[in-house]
Amino acid sequence: MLNLQVLSIIGAFCILIPYVALQSGWLRQSDIPYLLLNIAGSTALITVAIIDDRHGFILLEGIWGSISLWGLVKVIRGRWKSNK
């Protein structure tokens, strides 16, 4: 159980740190570190939610991670197209 608590705290910080950075103007929504930290955080938290059988959090983190992954793909595609 302690490992799940540690994983959930790490996941929460992976989401909260880029959120604070976004609100402070240190990162933009299209910055790769912002998106990667959101994906990492939602992956950690959805893992805990699945193990703990928390359907609401599975839904929340699944959507959160999917949106972040979609944003990352858009950023990478945009950079790839601009380098052609």
Secondary structure, DSSP 4 states (H G I P E B T S, - for coil): -HHHHHHHHHHHHHHHHHHHHHHHTSS-TT-HHHHHHHHHHHHHHHHHHHHHT-HHHHHHHHHHHHHHHHHHHHHHHHHHHHT-
